[in-house]
């Protein structure tokens, strides 16, 4: 993606909208006290890392599949 091989406007718009949506979900969860316990933070961080690697793997196979 950094080389621009798969850079298309529709992919970037969808990616930005999804990241904006998730950021606001996280802000709401923090305001409601979702990060009060250390185990919740630990679990969320490790699930996020696993999700990242799954998404990268999917992107290598098919960029369209990774964005959907």
N, C-alpha and C positions, 0 to 999 in steps of 0.2 A: 504494500500500500504506500510506503514512503517513496517508492520510485514513481508512483503515479500510474502503474500498469492497470490497476483496477479502479482508478479514481473516476467515478461518474457522479454527476450531480444528484441523481436520485438516491444513490447509496449514501452519500454524505448527508443529505437532508434527513433520511430515515435514521441514520446513526445519531445525528445531533438531537433529533426529537426524542429518541429513546433514552439517550444519556441525560437530557434535561428532565425527563419524566422520572427517571430513577433517582436523580439527585434530589428532587423535591420529595420523593417518597422517603429517602433517608433523612432529610431534614425534619419531616413530620414525625418520623419514628423517634428521632432523638428528642424532639420537644415533648413527646409523650412518655419519655423515660425508658426508651428501648435500649439504651446503652448503659443502664445503671449497674448491671452485674458484669463482672469480668468474663464470665463464661459466654454471655451473649456476644460480647465484643470479640472474644477468641473465635467463637464459631462463625460469626459473620466474616471475619477477616480470612479465615481458612476456606470458607465456601467461596468467597470472592476470588481467591487465588485459583482454586480449582475451576471455577467458571471461566476465568481468563484463559487458562490452558485449553479447556474444551473449545472455547470460541476460536482461539488461534488455530487449533487443529482443524476445526470446521472451515475456517477461512482458507487454509492451505488446500483443502479438498475442493471447496466451492465458495467463492466470496458471496454469491447470492444466498446460499444456504446459511452462511454465518449471519447475514443481516436479517434474514427472516427468522 
